[in-house]
Amino acid sequence: MVKRQFPKPSEVFDLLKFKKPELNPKRRRLDAALTTWDLRTIAKRRTPKAAFDYTDGAAEGEISLGRARKAFEDVEFHPDILRPAEDVDTSCQILGGPSALPFGIAPTGFTRLMQTEGEIAGAGAANAAGIPFTLSTLGTASIEDVQAVNPTGRNWFQLYVMRRREISYRLVERAAAAGFDTLMFTVDTPVAGARLRDKRNGFSIPPQITLGTVLNAIPRPWWWFDFLTTPKLEFASLHSTGGTVGELLDAAMDPTISHEDLDVIRSMWKGKIIIKGVQSVTDAKRLVDLGVDGVLLSNHGGRQLDRAPVPFRLLPEVLREVGRDTTVMIDTGIMNGADIVASMALGADFTLIGRAYLYGLMAGGRQGVDKVIEILSSEIVRTMKLLGVSSIEELEPRHVTQLTRLVPVSGNVKAASDALSR
């Protein structure tokens, strides 16, 4: 028999603790976000479809992006038991300087269109977190404005080599003068990828108002208020901003970019230089022979060549060939701190986040970017503690197995070659 009694108010109140209500709506929605996927849900609710789809989408069938995310989902971790990791050090050295976390913010274009604080929010959050921030050639904040908001932090600049080479050369000079320490020379965008969501949405810069745009904007007045009451949306590097995103990229990019262009840029830039968009072992080896400071394995977030190699799957092979000779970084598909831990365990020197950062930005401006960094940081720490490692240096390939869904057909290239030679 269970002995029953009248409840004592003092004991009841000891068990029930009422949470103080959060009256600030931005803080309330950000506090409710536990993952980057939660931030994505908030971002989708608060951002017009064309702007959200520009961030969220990828090229053609979006197969590359889907495969990249599945590759991280297919990670199996192998923890060490009875190895206390009470205090975890998430810091690392990258390209001659420190980072408090093993990830930085990737370059993103048209950022103020997503949310009006744009790159200033990203650079400020990176400065507060002690991680690198990368400004895009197609950014909506100037090199000098980013340096002003992040004067003591790590600023990197992503460079497109344009048809009018003098524009690119001037940007290199400005980044050097502003104290940016790393140049990210991008090689995977000779022309724009076919981003079908943008075409279906009629996405252009500046936005073109249609009946569909108006209907989509009705439940999102805050976005339009920000857009219409803040300085004009302009690009720090491009003065002509009319047309679709693809038309803008095709006008700015140059399919004739070559090793000669890399030589010219290297002669101008005295800091570290990384080649962004490497997608094969052969190219990684060639670039190391050319003496670059590192390579970023990337398929541009799946936004260029659909069905391109998945960087996370390519990582072990590249590391076997060039890992001792150069810095190897990775991006594309990272949505969880465990993705970052897995990459570092396999041997990556650093990782970059793009969409995850923008989901935070769209969800809550600067506070949203702080939130996504906080979420990823907590996931990294928790994953490392559960693995039994106390520092990034302790992570090893033995901690990770890449489970395989997509297996290359052995001998298919040779068979095709033999067939053609008959």
GIQUILIN-V377859 format. One record per pair of residues at least 4 apart in sequence whose C-alpha atoms are under 6 Angstrom apart, sorted by the first residue. I is the first residue (numbers start at 1). J is the second residue. D is the distance in Angstrom with one decimal. If there is no record, write none. Layout:
<<I J D> <I J D>>
This chain:
<<22 28 5.8> <27 31 5.8> <33 38 5.1> <33 39 5.9> <39 359 5.7> <39 360 5.7> <39 363 5.9> <40 359 5.0> <42 363 5.4> <43 47 5.9> <43 359 5.7> <43 362 4.9> <43 363 4.4> <46 220 5.9> <47 52 5.8> <49 53 5.8> <50 201 5.6> <50 203 5.8> <51 114 5.7> <53 57 5.2> <58 62 5.0> <58 195 5.8> <58 302 5.3> <58 303 4.3> <59 193 5.8> <59 194 5.2> <59 195 4.4> <59 303 4.5> <59 304 5.7> <59 306 5.7> <60 194 5.5> <60 195 5.8> <60 196 5.7> <63 307 5.8> <64 302 4.9> <64 306 5.3> <64 307 4.8> <64 308 6.0> <65 302 4.8> <68 310 5.4> <68 333 5.2> <69 333 4.9> <72 339 5.8> <74 403 5.1> <75 401 5.8> <75 402 4.9> <75 403 6.0> <76 400 5.7> <76 401 5.1> <77 399 5.6> <77 400 4.7> <78 399 4.7> <79 387 4.0> <80 387 5.6> <80 388 5.3> <83 388 5.2> <85 385 5.3> <85 388 5.4> <85 389 5.7> <85 390 5.0> <88 390 4.4> <88 391 5.7> <89 391 4.7> <90 101 5.2> <90 391 6.0> <90 392 5.9> <91 99 5.6> <91 100 4.2> <91 101 4.9> <92 98 6.0> <92 99 5.5> <93 97 5.5> <93 98 4.5> <99 130 5.8> <99 131 4.8> <100 130 5.2> <100 131 5.8> <102 350 5.5> <103 350 5.8> <103 351 4.6> <103 352 5.2> <104 131 5.4> <104 132 4.9> <104 133 6.0> <104 352 4.9> <105 133 4.9> <105 134 5.9> <105 352 5.5> <105 353 5.3> <106 134 5.4> <106 352 5.2> <106 353 5.4> <106 354 5.0> <107 134 4.9> <107 135 5.1> <107 136 4.7> <108 136 5.7> <109 136 5.9> <109 138 4.7> <109 139 4.8> <110 139 5.6> <110 140 5.8> <111 118 4.9> <112 116 4.5> <112 118 4.1> <112 140 6.0> <114 362 5.9> <115 362 5.4> <117 121 5.5> <119 123 5.9> <120 124 6.0> <121 366 4.4> <123 133 5.7> <123 150 5.9> <124 149 5.8> <124 150 6.0> <125 370 5.6> <126 130 5.9> <126 131 5.1> <126 133 5.9> <127 150 5.6> <127 153 5.3> <132 154 4.6> <132 155 5.8> <133 155 5.2> <134 155 6.0> <134 156 4.5> <134 157 5.4> <135 157 5.0> <135 158 6.0> <136 158 4.9> <137 158 5.9> <137 159 5.6> <139 235 5.9> <140 234 5.8> <140 235 4.5> <140 236 5.5> <141 236 5.7> <142 236 4.9> <147 151 5.1> <155 180 4.9> <156 180 5.4> <156 182 4.8> <156 183 5.9> <157 183 5.0> <157 184 5.9> <158 183 5.9> <158 184 4.4> <159 184 5.9> <159 185 5.1> <159 186 6.0> <160 186 5.7> <161 168 5.7> <162 252 5.1> <162 253 4.7> <162 254 5.5> <163 253 6.0> <163 254 5.0> <175 180 5.4> <176 180 5.7> <181 271 5.4> <182 271 5.7> <182 272 4.6> <182 273 5.7> <183 273 4.8> <184 273 6.0> <184 274 4.8> <184 275 5.8> <184 276 6.0> <185 275 4.9> <185 276 5.8> <186 275 5.9> <186 276 4.6> <187 277 5.5> <188 277 5.0> <190 253 5.8> <190 254 5.4> <190 255 4.1> <191 250 5.4> <192 246 5.5> <192 249 5.7> <192 250 5.9> <193 304 4.1> <198 202 5.9> <198 203 5.0> <204 243 5.5> <204 244 4.1> <204 245 5.7> <205 241 5.9> <205 242 5.7> <209 213 5.7> <224 228 5.9> <225 229 5.9> <243 247 6.0> <249 253 5.7> <272 293 5.9> <273 293 5.4> <274 293 5.8> <274 294 4.8> <274 295 5.3> <275 295 4.8> <275 296 6.0> <276 296 4.7> <277 297 5.8> <277 298 4.6> <277 299 5.8> <278 297 4.9> <278 298 6.0> <281 318 5.3> <288 292 5.8> <294 326 5.2> <294 327 4.2> <294 328 5.8> <295 328 5.2> <296 328 6.0> <296 329 4.6> <296 330 5.4> <297 311 5.3> <297 330 4.8> <298 311 5.6> <298 331 5.6> <301 332 4.6> <319 323 4.0> <328 348 5.7> <328 349 5.6> <329 348 5.6> <329 349 5.5> <329 350 4.8> <329 351 5.6> <330 351 4.9> <331 351 5.7> <331 352 5.1> <334 339 5.8> <336 376 6.0> <337 376 4.5> <337 379 4.6> <337 380 4.5> <338 380 5.9> <343 348 5.6> <344 348 4.7> <345 395 4.6> <345 396 4.6> <345 397 5.1> <346 397 4.5> <357 369 6.0> <360 368 4.2> <360 369 4.7> <360 372 5.6> <361 365 4.4> <361 368 5.1> <361 369 5.2> <363 368 5.7> <364 368 4.1> <373 377 5.9> <379 383 6.0> <384 389 5.4> <385 389 5.9> <389 394 5.8>>
